[in-house]
Amino acid sequence: TFFLIGRYVRECPALVQEIAAAGHTIGNHTDTHPSLFWIAPSKIDAELARCQEAIEKACGRRPIWMRPPFGIRGPQLSSVVRRAGFRGLVMWSRWARDWQPQHITDILHRLRRVRGGDIVLLHDGDHRWQRGDRNITLAGLDYWLPLWISAGLQFVTLDDIAGRPAPATASVPQKSSPPAPLYKSKASGN
């Protein structure tokens, strides 16, 4: 599931069409990625509506899932999300903290406890600019995906799991040491 920021959807509608055509669920991550804690409900409504409009225009889909920027939600958010017609407000259970440049070992370490039923938060960019370096995230996936698959974990969208009971927890084997980075990153020096 990709949670998209509206302003970037307007900049890259072809990429949004590609995400949708590949069968991914698309969710609303607001229009400009503000912290929603102190924002008035009317401003949250506007953020969500502009993002919905951008996504719908780009790929013809109207998202039913919303993820708040930074995971920050004030007491007003749930009711605004319900009134806007979303099916749910989505958080995560595991997070690589990959929105900013870091060393591959940090991401590998943060994802070591992923189990069946987890929602893993990864980023395909940075909310502050469009073209951030995601090589470290990709290297982390190169390391973990084969292990998760061999442990029997399945990768599904929010639409796929809506209404299903949580899956049984699978045990993920641990490699003895992380691999050498597969991708070059200016930030980590690898």
Secondary structure, DSSP 8 states (H G I E B T S, - for coil): -EEE-HHHHHH-HHHHHHHHHTT--EEE--SS----SSS-HHHHHHHHHHHHHHHHHHHS----EE--GGG---TTHHHHHHHTT-SEE---SEE--TTS---HHHHHHHTTT--TT--EE--SSBTTBS----HHHHHHHHHHHHHHHHTT-----HHHHTTS-----------SS----SS--TTT--
